[in-house]
Amino acid sequence: MSIPLTEPSADVQQGSESPFQSMHDLRCPVAALIGTGSLTMRQCLELKPGSVVTLSQQPGDDLELRVNDVLIGYGEVVIFEDSTSIRVTTIAPADGSGE
């Protein structure tokens, strides 16, 4: 998956040390959540190709962007260099109140 990002800030480009320097290359799982819903166990067992699961989100709503299962923002689906990507539209508040 290709994730287009902006260029690093000038202080990172110049190689200045930060307390997080050693973690800059760690990989984290990223998930874009299309929506959520609820099914009974019976409905889960009856799922088959062609089944439709209703989600609570409306068409056009931004997708949740999660890193390590933590909400970090919202975005919209875009095609970027022949791959499906997410354009970040909003960053979630650092205090976690965005959930």
N, C-alpha and C positions, 0 to 999 in steps of 0.2 A: 504494500500500500504506500502510495506516495503522499506525503503530507507537506504541502508548500508552506514554508515559514518565512517570515521577514528576516532580513539580515540581522546578525547580532549587533547589539549596541556598540558604540565606539570603545567603551571601556573593556568589553569582552574581546573585541577585535584586537586591541592593543596588548592583550595577554595579561592584563592586570589580574592579580589573584583575588579571588572571592572565597568566602567560607565554603562555598559549594563547588569550587573548581573541580574537585575529585569526582563529583557526581554528574558532571555535564554530559558524559557519554553513556550513562545508565539507560537501559531500555525499559519502558513502562508500557503495559497493555493499554490500548486506547479503544474505547467502544463508543459508537454513535447509536443511541437508543431511539428507535423510530417511535415507539409508543408502548403503553402498558395496557393490560386488560386482565380479566379474571375468567377462569374456566372451572367448572366442577370436575372432579376426577372422572366422572362418566363422560363428559365432553372431551377430556383429554384422550381417553381410551378410544373414542369414536373418530378422532382426527384421521384424515386420509388425504392423499393428494387432491387438491381442489377445494378442500375445506376453507372456510373464511372465518377468521378470528377477529372480532370487533375490538378496536383499540379505543382508549379514552381520548386520544389526541385528535384534533381536527385537521383536515387537509390544509397544508400551508403552514402549520405550526413548525417552529424550529425544533430540531432534534437535540436531545441532551448529549453533550460531549463529556465523557467520563474517562478519567485516567486512574488506574488502580481502583476502579469502582467508586471514585470520588467525583462528584459533579464539579466540573471546572468551567463550564460555559454552555453556550447553545450555538447551533449553526444550521446552515442550509446545505443541501446536497448540490454539488456542482461537478461538472466534468472538467478535469484538469489534466492536460497532456494524455488524453486517451484513457484516463482512469477515473473512477468514481471517488470523489473526495468530499470533505466537509469544509465550507468556508465559515470561520468563526464569526458570529454576529454579536455575541454578548459574552463577557467574562463574568462568571458567578462571583458574588461577594466572597472575600477571603474568610469571613466569619461563618460560612456555611449556611447562611440564612436563605440561600437561593433554592434550597430543597423543599 
